[in-house]
């Protein structure tokens, strides 16, 4: 879950700024969730989505095995090694989302205690997901 308090949010954003990123706050998290579904869950039929409770967490396409991805340490390594220019960061449940410009230095460790967050490149060709479940994820997926 994205930083709960304003103080936590500001601390999180300041950390990213201190790493050389420009952070622009967006207010349409729903738009990013819809685009994420459109790009990464396009091949998943409605019945499967219902069966895996996709409406509760988008990342269930990975945890239920509907889409093959990298998990845990492999996912983190892939994300850290991914060339990042500009990224979007959004939450499963919050309206606030962020555009991260100059995100080359963004690493898993920068996400701290944040959970149920999704990071995608500006073209939505790959995603990294950090869940609230210690036994699920993190996940990394790149479109073929």
C-alpha positions, 0 to 999 in steps of 0.5 A: 500500500502506498505511504499512508500518511502525508509524512510517509508520502513526502519521505518516500517522494523525497527519497526518489528525488534525492536519487536524481528522479523527477517525481510528478504526482498524478491523480488518476490511478484508475487509468493506470490500473486499466492500462495495466490490465489492457497491456498485461492481462489481454490474453486472460479471459473473463472467467479466469479473471473471476476465478483468480479474483483479479478484481481484488488484485491485478497481480493475481494473474501471476500468483495464480499462474495465469501468466508466467513471470519471474518471481522473488529474487529473479524478479528483483534482479530483473527489475534492478537490471532493467534499463529505466528512463521514465516509469509510472508507479501506482498502487492497487487501491489508491488514486494517487500515482506517480510519474518518475522521470530520469528513473535510471537509478530506481531499484527494488530497495527504493520501494522500501516498505511499499506494498501492492504497488506496480512499476511500469515503463512508460510504454507498458512493456514490462512491470514489477509488482511488490505485493503485501503477501510475504509468500507472493511476489515480487513479480516481474513480467516483460511482454514478449 
